[in-house]
Amino acid sequence: MKDSVILVTSDGMGKADLILQQKLAAKYFELLLQNGSLPSAICFYTDGVNLTVSGSPVLEQLKSLESKGVRLIICSTCLDYFGIKDKVQVGIIGGMPDIIEAQIKASKVITI
């Protein structure tokens, strides 16, 4: 999965209650870490950027993924829109060109 990219476009996974969505996202990232087959990048945009800021229930997992070499790319336009750029705790703040570059280089793009 080394040349794969994961797109995170919401505060969690699925269309359920937010607490369940975030619980599922935490489990997903935890199992991804355990699996050992890590993506090259995870891109966060729209509501997904909320998972990268202080108070996020998945910060621990994201920091672990980043420490293992996974690039975490966070949409600067989205952070500005929500007014949370100063709360980012993990990853690099990039733009749509960075997200497009990651997608083009990937052999597989997965949206969660």
C-alpha positions as CSV (number, residue, x, y, z in Angstrom):
1,M,0.0,0.0,0.0
2,K,3.1,2.2,0.1
3,D,2.1,4.1,-3.1
4,S,-1.5,4.6,-2.0
5,V,-3.1,7.8,-0.8
6,I,-6.0,8.1,1.6
7,L,-8.4,11.0,1.3
8,V,-10.2,12.1,4.5
9,T,-13.1,14.4,3.7
10,S,-15.2,14.3,6.9
11,D,-14.8,14.5,10.7
12,G,-14.9,10.7,10.8
13,M,-16.1,7.7,8.8
14,G,-19.6,7.1,7.5
15,K,-22.8,9.1,7.9
16,A,-23.7,8.2,11.5
17,D,-23.6,10.1,14.7
18,L,-20.4,12.1,15.0
19,I,-19.2,10.1,18.0
20,L,-19.5,6.9,16.1
21,Q,-17.9,8.4,13.0
22,Q,-14.9,9.4,15.0
23,K,-14.7,6.1,16.8
24,L,-14.6,4.3,13.5
25,A,-11.9,6.7,12.2
26,A,-9.8,6.1,15.3
27,K,-10.1,2.3,14.8
28,Y,-9.3,2.6,11.1
29,F,-6.1,4.5,11.8
30,E,-5.2,2.2,14.7
31,L,-5.6,-0.9,12.5
32,L,-3.7,0.8,9.6
33,L,-0.7,1.3,12.0
34,Q,-0.9,-2.3,13.2
35,N,-1.1,-3.6,9.6
36,G,2.3,-2.2,8.7
37,S,1.3,-1.6,5.1
38,L,1.1,2.2,5.3
39,P,0.0,4.7,2.6
40,S,2.5,7.2,1.3
41,A,0.1,10.1,2.2
42,I,-3.2,10.9,3.9
43,C,-4.8,14.1,2.6
44,F,-7.4,16.0,4.7
45,Y,-9.8,18.4,3.2
46,T,-13.3,19.8,3.8
47,D,-14.5,18.6,7.2
48,G,-11.6,16.1,7.4
49,V,-9.2,18.9,8.5
50,N,-11.0,18.9,11.9
51,L,-9.2,15.5,12.6
52,T,-5.8,17.2,12.6
53,V,-6.5,20.0,15.2
54,S,-6.3,20.1,18.9
55,G,-9.2,18.1,20.5
56,S,-9.3,15.6,17.7
57,P,-9.9,12.0,18.9
58,V,-7.4,10.6,16.4
59,L,-4.4,12.8,17.0
60,E,-2.4,10.0,18.7
61,Q,-2.9,7.7,15.7
62,L,-2.1,10.4,13.2
63,K,1.1,11.4,15.0
64,S,2.1,7.7,15.0
65,L,1.4,7.5,11.3
66,E,3.4,10.6,10.6
67,S,6.4,9.3,12.7
68,K,6.4,6.2,10.5
69,G,6.8,8.3,7.3
70,V,3.3,8.9,6.2
71,R,2.8,12.4,4.8
72,L,-0.2,14.1,6.3
73,I,-1.3,16.9,4.0
74,I,-3.9,19.4,5.3
75,C,-5.8,21.7,3.0
76,S,-4.9,25.3,3.9
77,T,-8.0,26.7,2.2
78,C,-10.2,24.5,4.4
79,L,-8.3,25.5,7.6
80,D,-8.8,29.2,6.7
81,Y,-12.5,28.6,6.0
82,F,-13.1,27.1,9.4
83,G,-10.7,29.5,11.1
84,I,-8.6,26.7,12.7
85,K,-5.2,27.0,11.1
86,D,-3.6,27.9,14.4
87,K,-5.0,24.7,16.0
88,V,-3.2,22.2,13.7
89,Q,-1.3,19.6,15.7
90,V,0.0,17.2,13.1
91,G,0.9,17.1,9.4
92,I,1.9,19.8,7.0
93,I,-0.4,22.6,5.8
94,G,-0.5,22.4,2.1
95,G,-2.8,23.4,-0.8
96,M,-4.7,21.7,-3.5
97,P,-1.6,21.4,-5.7
98,D,0.0,19.2,-2.9
99,I,-3.1,17.0,-2.7
100,I,-3.2,16.7,-6.5
101,E,0.5,15.8,-6.6
102,A,0.0,13.0,-4.0
103,Q,-3.0,11.7,-6.0
104,I,-1.1,11.7,-9.3
105,K,1.9,9.8,-7.8
106,A,-0.4,7.2,-6.2
107,S,-1.3,3.9,-7.8
108,K,-4.4,3.8,-5.7
109,V,-6.5,6.5,-4.0
110,I,-8.9,5.5,-1.2
111,T,-11.5,7.9,0.2
112,I,-12.8,7.2,3.7
